[in-house]
Amino acid sequence: MSRQDFRWKTHPALVGAPLYLHPWLIDRGSLTARIVARCNRFQVQVLCEERARPFRDERTLIGLAAGRHAWVREVLLVADGIPVVFAHSIMAPRDLRGAWHMAQAIGCRPLGAALFADPGIQRGPLTAARLTPAHPLQQHAAAAMGSPLPTLWGRRSRFSRQGRPLLVTEVFLPGIARLT
């Protein structure tokens, strides 16, 4: 795998994303709201909520020392019965008792709805990346889908509440093409 596959960039064209994905990759609004507006039935399927080691490039973005665990939540966003997004969110575990306490009890509700409802939350810049089958996020998405997937594209941004970071990565699954 080339180093290029792990580079998150500020413009989707730089990661070779198909044109139909560009609006999804750059929209700074709620991804959940955008999906809900394009389907009849929306649901969040929680895959995991656990302590785990973050990926190396994520660790620095949330300020964790090497070897430390993060709190990780992975979900599928499902539109009309079809998974369209694999979402991966991480934060320092101590923040579950502090700035991000609401994340611990969010259950099957979309995290995005909570993020955009709180005026005290700031969003950092969006970045996008091409995720080949060798990329760990692409592998997690494929495992969630139960089958191999082609190269995918994702976006991520860091949210901040009370000075504490939460990194949210959204990987667009092939089913997203139905909603464009």
C-alpha positions in Angstrom: 0.0 0.0 0.0 1.3 3.4 -0.8 1.6 6.2 1.7 -0.8 8.1 -0.6 -3.6 5.9 0.6 -3.3 7.2 4.1 -3.2 10.9 3.3 -6.2 12.9 4.3 -6.6 15.9 2.0 -8.8 19.0 2.1 -10.3 18.5 -1.4 -12.1 15.4 -2.7 -10.7 15.8 -6.2 -7.2 15.3 -4.7 -8.1 11.8 -3.5 -9.6 10.8 -6.8 -13.2 10.5 -5.6 -15.9 10.0 -8.2 -17.8 13.3 -9.0 -21.0 12.0 -7.5 -19.3 11.8 -4.1 -17.8 15.3 -4.0 -20.9 16.9 -2.5 -21.0 14.3 0.2 -17.3 14.7 1.0 -17.4 18.5 1.3 -20.8 19.2 2.9 -20.1 20.7 6.4 -23.6 20.1 7.5 -25.0 17.0 9.2 -24.4 13.9 7.1 -27.3 12.2 9.0 -29.7 15.0 8.0 -28.5 14.8 4.4 -29.2 11.1 4.3 -32.6 11.4 6.1 -33.7 13.9 3.6 -33.1 11.4 0.8 -34.7 8.3 2.2 -38.0 7.1 3.7 -36.5 5.1 6.6 -33.2 5.8 8.4 -31.6 3.8 11.1 -28.3 3.5 12.9 -26.9 0.0 13.4 -24.3 0.0 16.3 -21.4 -2.3 15.5 -19.3 -1.6 18.6 -18.7 0.8 21.4 -15.5 -0.2 23.2 -12.0 0.7 24.3 -9.5 0.0 21.5 -6.2 1.2 20.2 -6.8 4.0 17.7 -5.1 3.9 14.3 -1.7 5.7 14.4 -2.9 8.7 12.4 -5.9 9.1 14.7 -4.0 9.0 17.9 -2.4 12.4 17.5 -5.6 14.1 16.3 -7.3 13.3 19.7 -4.1 13.8 21.8 -3.6 10.3 23.0 -0.1 9.0 23.9 1.3 6.0 22.1 0.0 2.7 23.5 -3.1 4.3 25.0 -6.6 3.1 24.3 -9.4 5.3 22.8 -13.2 4.9 23.2 -14.3 3.8 19.7 -17.9 3.7 18.3 -18.5 2.1 14.9 -21.9 2.2 13.2 -23.6 1.7 9.9 -26.0 4.4 8.7 -28.8 2.6 6.9 -31.2 4.2 4.4 -34.2 2.2 3.3 -32.6 -1.0 4.5 -29.3 -0.4 2.6 -26.1 0.5 4.5 -24.8 3.7 3.0 -22.1 4.9 5.5 -19.7 3.2 7.9 -19.0 5.7 10.7 -16.0 5.4 13.1 -15.7 7.8 16.0 -13.0 8.0 18.6 -12.1 10.0 21.7 -10.1 9.8 24.8 -11.9 7.5 27.3 -11.7 10.1 30.1 -13.9 12.4 28.0 -16.9 10.0 28.4 -17.2 11.3 31.9 -16.5 14.9 30.8 -17.0 16.9 27.7 -18.5 14.0 25.6 -20.6 12.4 28.3 -23.6 12.3 26.0 -21.8 9.8 23.7 -21.8 7.1 26.2 -25.6 6.7 26.3 -26.4 7.6 22.6 -27.3 4.0 21.7 -28.9 3.7 18.3 -29.4 7.4 17.9 -27.2 9.2 15.4 -24.2 10.9 16.9 -24.4 13.5 14.2 -27.8 14.7 15.5 -26.2 15.4 18.9 -23.2 17.1 17.4 -25.2 19.6 15.4 -27.7 20.3 18.1 -25.2 21.6 20.6 -24.0 25.2 19.8 -21.0 24.6 22.1 -19.5 22.1 19.7 -17.1 23.4 17.0 -16.2 21.4 13.9 -12.7 21.5 12.4 -11.9 21.2 8.7 -13.1 18.3 6.7 -10.5 16.1 5.0 -11.1 13.2 2.6 -9.1 10.1 1.7 -9.1 7.2 -0.7 -9.4 3.9 1.3 -8.1 0.9 -0.5 -8.8 -2.7 0.7 -5.5 -2.5 2.6 -6.6 0.5 4.7 -7.8 -0.5 8.2 -11.0 1.6 8.0 -11.9 0.0 4.7 -11.3 -3.4 6.3 -13.6 -2.5 9.2 -16.3 -1.4 6.8 -15.9 -4.7 4.8 -16.2 -6.7 8.0 -19.4 -4.8 8.9 -20.8 -5.5 5.5 -19.7 -9.2 5.7 -18.1 -9.1 2.3 -15.1 -7.6 0.4 -15.5 -4.1 -0.8 -13.9 -2.1 -3.5 -11.8 1.1 -2.8 -14.0 3.5 -0.8 -13.8 7.2 0.0 -14.2 8.7 3.4 -14.2 12.0 5.1 -13.3 13.0 8.6 -13.3 16.0 10.9 -12.4 16.7 14.5 -15.1 18.1 16.7 -14.3 20.0 19.9 -16.4 20.5 23.0 -15.0 22.2 26.1 -11.6 22.0 24.5 -11.8 18.2 24.2 -11.6 16.4 20.7 -13.8 13.8 19.1 -12.7 12.5 15.7 -15.5 11.3 13.4 -14.7 9.4 10.2 -17.5 8.6 7.7 -16.8 6.0 5.0 -19.1 6.0 2.0 -20.3 2.6 1.1 -21.4 1.6 -2.5 -25.1 2.1 -1.4 -24.6 5.8 -1.2 -24.9 6.1 -5.0 -28.7 5.5 -4.6 -29.0 8.7 -2.6 -27.3 11.1 -5.0 
